C-alpha cells in the first residue's frame, strides 16, 4: 500500500463533504479512497440488512458486481452484510473480514468460496456511513486475492475518517429529505393526488389531495397502499411492483393505469412511475411516485389521463383534451403553431387509437370514459 500522508487524508475528508452536497462526486471519492488505501476498489451499499444493495462502485469492480447481481449472490445471499450490521451494532466503527469470519469461513463459507473467490476478491474494510435501519449506508473497501489484509495502521487511518464520513453522510440524508419534500410540493401544484414510495413499495409521504382520496376503497395499511377489492388490489400491487422492482427497466413490463370504483363517488384512476435517479443519488429514499385522479371531479379529460387510457403521444393527448373541452380545430392549430393539415393527420391517429371516426364521437367517448356526462 502507498504510504499515506496527512495531506491525502485531509483530501479524502474534503471529498466526503463535497460529495454530500454534490452527489455526482461520490464515484470520484471511491476512486480516490481506493487509491490512497491501495485497494482494488470500493462500493457503497444502501438498504436494510436483508436487501443491502450496491449503489455505486469503482469501475474496477464492474465485472464482480455484475456477476454477483446476475447469480443472485448480491444482495440477498451476501453473508457479509448481516455480520457487518451486528458488528456495527456492537459499537465497532471499522469492520474487516477477519473480524466477522473465521479463517475457515473465509475459505469455505459458500458466499466466500463460490462468489468472493471466483471474482478474485478477498479482504475488505467497511464503515457505516450514515442512516439507520432501511436508510443504512455502508462503505466497503475491497482488496483482491494476493493483496495483504488491512493492517492495524490502515484501520487506524480509516478510523480518522469515520467521524467526518458520518457527518457528511448525515448531511447528505438531510439534503435528500429536503429534495423529497420539494418533489411532493411540486406535485401538489397539480390536481392529482401524489404518494411517494421507497424502493420496497412503502409509503413515504403524500400530498393533501391523495389523503383526501383515501377511504374504504383505497387506503394505507402497514405503510402499504392497498385496495379493499381483491382484484383491484392485485392490480395495484402489480403496478407498484413494476415501478419499485429491482429488475432492469427493459425487463419490466409496464402496467397500465388501474381504475378503482368507489361507492357514491367518482372512480379513482391510479397510475405510477419510477423516479429516475442516477446511481450517485445514494441518499434519496423516494423510488417511485403514485398519482391518483378523482374521475368524479374531471370536467374534461386531462392530457395525462388520455396518454394512460389510450396510449396517445404527448401531442395527441393535448389535442384530444383540447377537442374534448370544446375548442375548434382552427383555434388549436393557432395555439399549437401547426398547420391544419398536420393537425388533421394527428387527429386521424387519435381516431384510430380511440376507435372513433368523427370529432363528435371522440368528445362523447372521452367525456364518458372519465365519468362525465
BELCOR-V795734 format. One record per residue. N is the residue number from 1. PHI is phi as a letter, one per 20 degrees, with the letter a starting at -180 (none if undefined). BURIAL is # if it has 9 or more other C-alpha atoms within 8 Angstrom, else .. Layout:
# BELCOR-V795734
n:N phi:PHI burial:BURIAL
n:N phi:PHI burial:BURIAL
This chain:
# BELCOR-V795734
n:1 phi:none burial:.
n:2 phi:f burial:.
n:3 phi:f burial:.
n:4 phi:f burial:.
n:5 phi:d burial:.
n:6 phi:g burial:.
n:7 phi:f burial:.
n:8 phi:f burial:#
n:9 phi:f burial:#
n:10 phi:f burial:.
n:11 phi:f burial:.
n:12 phi:f burial:#
n:13 phi:f burial:#
n:14 phi:f burial:.
n:15 phi:f burial:#
n:16 phi:f burial:#
n:17 phi:f burial:#
n:18 phi:f burial:#
n:19 phi:f burial:#
n:20 phi:f burial:#
n:21 phi:e burial:#
n:22 phi:c burial:.
n:23 phi:g burial:#
n:24 phi:f burial:.
n:25 phi:e burial:#
n:26 phi:f burial:#
n:27 phi:f burial:#
n:28 phi:f burial:.
n:29 phi:f burial:#
n:30 phi:f burial:#
n:31 phi:f burial:#
n:32 phi:f burial:#
n:33 phi:f burial:#
n:34 phi:f burial:#
n:35 phi:f burial:.
n:36 phi:f burial:#
n:37 phi:e burial:#
n:38 phi:l burial:.
n:39 phi:d burial:#
n:40 phi:f burial:#
n:41 phi:r burial:#
n:42 phi:b burial:#
n:43 phi:c burial:#
n:44 phi:c burial:#
n:45 phi:d burial:#
n:46 phi:c burial:#
n:47 phi:p burial:#
n:48 phi:f burial:#
n:49 phi:g burial:#
n:50 phi:e burial:.
n:51 phi:c burial:.
n:52 phi:f burial:#
n:53 phi:d burial:#
n:54 phi:f burial:#
n:55 phi:d burial:#
n:56 phi:c burial:#
n:57 phi:b burial:#
n:58 phi:f burial:#
n:59 phi:g burial:.
n:60 phi:f burial:.
n:61 phi:d burial:#
n:62 phi:g burial:#
n:63 phi:f burial:.
n:64 phi:f burial:.
n:65 phi:f burial:#
n:66 phi:f burial:.
n:67 phi:f burial:.
n:68 phi:f burial:#
n:69 phi:f burial:#
n:70 phi:f burial:.
n:71 phi:e burial:.
n:72 phi:n burial:#
n:73 phi:f burial:#
n:74 phi:d burial:#
n:75 phi:e burial:#
n:76 phi:f burial:#
n:77 phi:d burial:.
n:78 phi:f burial:#
n:79 phi:f burial:.
n:80 phi:f burial:.
n:81 phi:g burial:#
n:82 phi:f burial:#
n:83 phi:f burial:#
n:84 phi:f burial:#
n:85 phi:g burial:#
n:86 phi:f burial:.
n:87 phi:f burial:#
n:88 phi:f burial:#
n:89 phi:f burial:.
n:90 phi:f burial:.
n:91 phi:o burial:.
n:92 phi:f burial:.
n:93 phi:e burial:#
n:94 phi:c burial:#
n:95 phi:d burial:#
n:96 phi:c burial:#
n:97 phi:g burial:#
n:98 phi:f burial:.
n:99 phi:f burial:.
n:100 phi:d burial:#
n:101 phi:c burial:#
n:102 phi:f burial:.
n:103 phi:g burial:.
n:104 phi:f burial:.
n:105 phi:f burial:#
n:106 phi:f burial:#
n:107 phi:e burial:.
n:108 phi:c burial:.
n:109 phi:g burial:#
n:110 phi:g burial:.
n:111 phi:f burial:#
n:112 phi:f burial:#
n:113 phi:f burial:#
n:114 phi:e burial:.
n:115 phi:d burial:#
n:116 phi:g burial:#
n:117 phi:f burial:#
n:118 phi:f burial:.
n:119 phi:d burial:.
n:120 phi:m burial:.
n:121 phi:e burial:#
n:122 phi:b burial:#
n:123 phi:d burial:#
n:124 phi:b burial:#
n:125 phi:c burial:#
n:126 phi:c burial:#
n:127 phi:b burial:#
n:128 phi:e burial:#
n:129 phi:e burial:#
n:130 phi:a burial:#
n:131 phi:m burial:#
n:132 phi:c burial:.
n:133 phi:l burial:.
n:134 phi:f burial:#
n:135 phi:d burial:#
n:136 phi:f burial:#
n:137 phi:c burial:#
n:138 phi:d burial:#
n:139 phi:d burial:#
n:140 phi:c burial:#
n:141 phi:d burial:#
n:142 phi:d burial:#
n:143 phi:c burial:#
n:144 phi:e burial:#
n:145 phi:g burial:#
n:146 phi:o burial:.
n:147 phi:e burial:.
n:148 phi:f burial:.
n:149 phi:g burial:.
n:150 phi:f burial:#
n:151 phi:e burial:.
n:152 phi:f burial:.
n:153 phi:f burial:.
n:154 phi:f burial:#
n:155 phi:f burial:#
n:156 phi:f burial:.
n:157 phi:f burial:#
n:158 phi:f burial:#
n:159 phi:f burial:#
n:160 phi:f burial:.
n:161 phi:e burial:#
n:162 phi:g burial:#
n:163 phi:f burial:.
n:164 phi:f burial:#
n:165 phi:f burial:#
n:166 phi:f burial:#
n:167 phi:f burial:#
n:168 phi:f burial:#
n:169 phi:f burial:#
n:170 phi:f burial:#
n:171 phi:f burial:#
n:172 phi:f burial:#
n:173 phi:f burial:#
n:174 phi:f burial:.
n:175 phi:f burial:#
n:176 phi:f burial:#
n:177 phi:f burial:#
n:178 phi:f burial:.
n:179 phi:f burial:.
n:180 phi:f burial:#
n:181 phi:f burial:.
n:182 phi:f burial:.
n:183 phi:f burial:.
n:184 phi:f burial:#
n:185 phi:f burial:#
n:186 phi:f burial:.
n:187 phi:f burial:#
n:188 phi:f burial:#
n:189 phi:f burial:.
n:190 phi:e burial:.
n:191 phi:e burial:.
n:192 phi:f burial:#
n:193 phi:e burial:#
n:194 phi:c burial:#
n:195 phi:c burial:#
n:196 phi:e burial:#
n:197 phi:d burial:#
n:198 phi:e burial:#
n:199 phi:f burial:#
n:200 phi:d burial:.
n:201 phi:n burial:#
n:202 phi:e burial:#
n:203 phi:f burial:#
n:204 phi:e burial:#
n:205 phi:a burial:.
n:206 phi:b burial:#
n:207 phi:e burial:#
n:208 phi:f burial:.
n:209 phi:f burial:#
n:210 phi:f burial:#
n:211 phi:f burial:#
n:212 phi:f burial:.
n:213 phi:e burial:.
n:214 phi:f burial:#
n:215 phi:a burial:.
n:216 phi:f burial:.
n:217 phi:e burial:#
n:218 phi:b burial:#
n:219 phi:b burial:#
n:220 phi:d burial:#
n:221 phi:c burial:.
n:222 phi:l burial:.
n:223 phi:m burial:.
n:224 phi:d burial:#
n:225 phi:f burial:#
n:226 phi:c burial:#
n:227 phi:d burial:#
n:228 phi:f burial:#
n:229 phi:f burial:.
n:230 phi:g burial:.
n:231 phi:f burial:.
n:232 phi:f burial:#
n:233 phi:f burial:#
n:234 phi:f burial:.
n:235 phi:f burial:#
n:236 phi:f burial:#
n:237 phi:f burial:#
n:238 phi:f burial:#
n:239 phi:f burial:#
n:240 phi:f burial:#
n:241 phi:f burial:#
n:242 phi:f burial:#
n:243 phi:e burial:#
n:244 phi:d burial:#
n:245 phi:f burial:.
n:246 phi:e burial:.
n:247 phi:f burial:.
n:248 phi:g burial:.
n:249 phi:g burial:.
n:250 phi:f burial:.
n:251 phi:e burial:.
n:252 phi:d burial:.
n:253 phi:f burial:.
n:254 phi:f burial:.
n:255 phi:d burial:.
n:256 phi:f burial:.
n:257 phi:g burial:#
n:258 phi:d burial:#
n:259 phi:d burial:#
n:260 phi:d burial:#
n:261 phi:f burial:.
n:262 phi:c burial:#
n:263 phi:f burial:.
n:264 phi:m burial:.
n:265 phi:b burial:.
n:266 phi:f burial:#
n:267 phi:f burial:#
n:268 phi:d burial:#
n:269 phi:d burial:#
n:270 phi:d burial:#
n:271 phi:c burial:#
n:272 phi:b burial:#
n:273 phi:b burial:.
n:274 phi:f burial:#
n:275 phi:e burial:.
n:276 phi:f burial:.
n:277 phi:c burial:.
n:278 phi:f burial:.
n:279 phi:f burial:.
n:280 phi:e burial:#
n:281 phi:e burial:#
n:282 phi:f burial:#
n:283 phi:d burial:.
n:284 phi:e burial:#
n:285 phi:e burial:#
n:286 phi:f burial:#
n:287 phi:d burial:#
n:288 phi:b burial:#
n:289 phi:c burial:#
n:290 phi:d burial:#
n:291 phi:d burial:#
n:292 phi:c burial:#
n:293 phi:d burial:#
n:294 phi:e burial:#
n:295 phi:f burial:#
n:296 phi:f burial:#
n:297 phi:d burial:.
n:298 phi:e burial:#
n:299 phi:e burial:.
n:300 phi:b burial:#
n:301 phi:f burial:#
n:302 phi:e burial:#
n:303 phi:g burial:#
n:304 phi:f burial:.
n:305 phi:f burial:.
n:306 phi:f burial:#
n:307 phi:f burial:#
n:308 phi:f burial:#
n:309 phi:f burial:.
n:310 phi:d burial:.
n:311 phi:m burial:.
n:312 phi:f burial:#
n:313 phi:f burial:.
n:314 phi:g burial:.
n:315 phi:f burial:.
n:316 phi:f burial:#
n:317 phi:f burial:#
n:318 phi:f burial:#
n:319 phi:f burial:#
n:320 phi:f burial:#
n:321 phi:f burial:#
n:322 phi:f burial:#
n:323 phi:f burial:#
n:324 phi:f burial:#
n:325 phi:e burial:.
n:326 phi:o burial:.
n:327 phi:e burial:#
n:328 phi:e burial:.
n:329 phi:f burial:#
n:330 phi:g burial:.
n:331 phi:f burial:.
n:332 phi:f burial:#
n:333 phi:f burial:#
n:334 phi:f burial:#
n:335 phi:f burial:.
n:336 phi:e burial:.
n:337 phi:m burial:.
n:338 phi:c burial:.
n:339 phi:f burial:.
n:340 phi:f burial:#
n:341 phi:f burial:.
n:342 phi:f burial:.
n:343 phi:f burial:#
n:344 phi:f burial:.
n:345 phi:f burial:.
n:346 phi:f burial:#
n:347 phi:f burial:#
n:348 phi:f burial:.
n:349 phi:f burial:#
n:350 phi:f burial:#
n:351 phi:g burial:#
n:352 phi:f burial:#
n:353 phi:f burial:#
n:354 phi:e burial:.
n:355 phi:m burial:.
n:356 phi:d burial:#
n:357 phi:c burial:.
n:358 phi:c burial:.
n:359 phi:f burial:.
n:360 phi:f burial:.
n:361 phi:f burial:#
n:362 phi:f burial:#
n:363 phi:f burial:#
n:364 phi:f burial:.
n:365 phi:f burial:.
n:366 phi:f burial:#
n:367 phi:f burial:#
n:368 phi:f burial:#
n:369 phi:f burial:.
n:370 phi:e burial:#
n:371 phi:n burial:#
n:372 phi:d burial:#
n:373 phi:f burial:.
